[in-house]
Amino acid sequence: VIVPSHYLKDKLSDNAQIIRFGVDNEKFSPKNKKEDKEENKGEEKVKVAYFGHPGVFKGMNDFVNSSKEFDKSIEVHVFPSRRSEKIDNFIFSRNDKIILHDFAENIAEKYNEMDIIVLPYRMKIGTVANPLVLLEAMSCGKPIITTNYRFIREIVGDTALVVKPYSPAKIAKAVNYLIKNKELREEKGKKARERALEKFNQN
């Protein structure tokens, strides 16, 4: 039986063997952010985003609810894998300042435009214990806030901030901490990229 993590191997049997998931580390690589428009120069905008399925198991609702407690200087973005009137209404009813995006054709470019990526998974095995959005964001060298599950810790190591699942308050606290610590953001992003190259290279 082939599995992508020690977490799943331990759940099954000694007969399981590990082959990790990987991503294209050239496609998903750090790029310089685009220059802000002229009117925004002089004030550093910190962009915080959620990427992925717009469902409760991926924690989008926890991200949206947490965003109400973000520092007022933060731009909040949501990149759902699909949109509907119900999803849009849910998001804007919680925070009408959120910038909601349509499906992104060039997702790597969008990762790179953000400063912090929040992936607050609720589901204990999430995409067979290896969420690809998490691997892609790491490969792009992004500082990440995610949830404190064993399968997640196995992926991120010490490269991300991990918070208690189902806790918008903890997410908001971690985001507000990271925006005040640019050096820590850079350090976490650099470590995430290194770990993605070492452990999650599709080659």
N, C-alpha and C positions, 0 to 999 in steps of 0.2 A: 504494500500500500504506500503510495507516494503522497506526502503531505508537505506544506511549505514552512512548517515551524515546529520547534520543540514543543510548544503548547499543544498542538494537535497530536504530535507523536506520543506524548505522555497520556493523552486522552484515549488513544487507541491501544497499541500493543508494541512489543519489541520488534514485530515484523514490519513496522512502518519505517520508511526511509525519507529523509528530508531533501527536497530540491526546492530552494527558495524561489519565490516570484522575483522578477526583475523588471526594470524599466530601461528605456533608451536614455542613457545618461548624456548623450549628445543633444538629443531633442529637448530633454528636460535638464537644462543647465542654467546656471546663473547668468543673467544679462543685466546690463545697466538699465535702470528705470528711465522711462521717457521723461523729458523735461516738463515740468508743470507749465501751464499757460502763464503768460506774462503777469496777469493780475494776481496770481497766487505766489509769485516770487516774494521771498522775504518771510514767509510763514511756512514752516515745515508741516506738511500734512502727513499724518500717519494713517495708512489704509489697512484696515483689518477686514478679513474676508472668511466666509465659509464657502467651501466647494463641495459639490456632491449631490447625492439623492436627497430630495426634499421631504424626507420622512423622519418619523420619531426615532427609529432605530439608529439612524446616523446622527441624531442629535441636533438637526437644524433648528428645531423649536427651542432647544436650550440656548443656542447661539443667539437667536432672534430675541428671546426674552432677556438674555444677559446684556444685549446691546444698549438697553435703556439706561444701564449704569456705567457705560463707557464715558471716559472723559469727553467733554464737549468738543474738543479739537479733533476727534477721531472721525474719519470717514468710514462708514460701515457698508460693506458690499456683500451681496449674496449671489453666488453663481450656481443655481440649481441645474441639475441634469435635465429637468423638464419643468415647464410652467403650466399653470392652469388658473382659472379665476379663483378657485378655492384657495390655492397656495398663495396667490398674490394678496388676496383679502386677509389671510391669516397674518402674513408678514407685515403688511401696512397697518393692520389694526393694532399691532404691538409696537411698531416703531415706523412712523411715516417718513423718517429721515433716511431709511435704508435705501441704498442704490441697488436695485434689483436688475440683474442681467439676463438676457436671453442666452440660449445655448451658445457656448464659445467654440468657434471653429478652431482657434489656435489657443488651446488651454495653457500651454507652456508660457506663452506671452502674458496671459492674464495672471498666472502665478507670480511672474516676475514684476508685475506692476504693483503687487501688494507688499506690505511691510511685515505683516503678521498673518498667519493662517491658523484658524481655529477649527479643529475637527473633533467635536465632543461626542464620540461614539457611545451609544447606549447598549448596543448589541454585543454580547460577550464573544461571539465568534466572528463578527463582522467580515463579510466577503471571504469566508473560509479562513478567517484569522490573518488576513493580509490585505487590508484595504489599499487599493492601488493609488487613490488620491493622496494618501499619506506618503507613499513611496515617491510619487511624482513631485510633491511639494518638498520633500527632503532633498531630492536630486537637484531641484532648483535652488537649493541653498537658503531655504526660508526658515525663519524661526517659527516654531509650531507650538500651539497649546492643544493638548489632547487629553484623553481620559485615562485613569489609572487602572487599566486592566492588564493582566499578565501578558496577553498576546500583544498588546500595544507596547508595553515596556520592552519586550523582546525585540521589537522592531526599532524603536527610537533610542534605546539605551539612555545615555545622559544628554541627548541632543535636544530634547523638548521639555517644556514644562507640562507636568501631568497634574490633573485636578480630579477631584471626586466626580464620578458620573452623576447625572441628573441634578446638576448644581449650577444654575445660571449665576448665582452669586460668586461662586469660586472662579468661574470663567471670567467674569467682569474684573475680579480682583487681580487675576493673572494678567489680563490684557492691560489694565491700568499700570501694573508694575512694569511690564515690558516696555510700554511706550516711554517710560521715564528712564529707561536703561538702554540707550542705543548700543553701547559697547556689548552688552549682554545679548542683544538681538543679533548683532554681527557674529559674536562668538558661537551662538547656538546655530545660526544659519550655516556657518562654515563647517561646524562639526556634523551637521545633518548631511551636507553634501559629501563629506569624507566618508561617512558611514554608508551612504547610498552607493558610492563608488566601490567600497570594499565588499559590501554584503548583498547589494540588490542591483547589480549590473546584469542586464539581461544576457549579455554575452557569456 
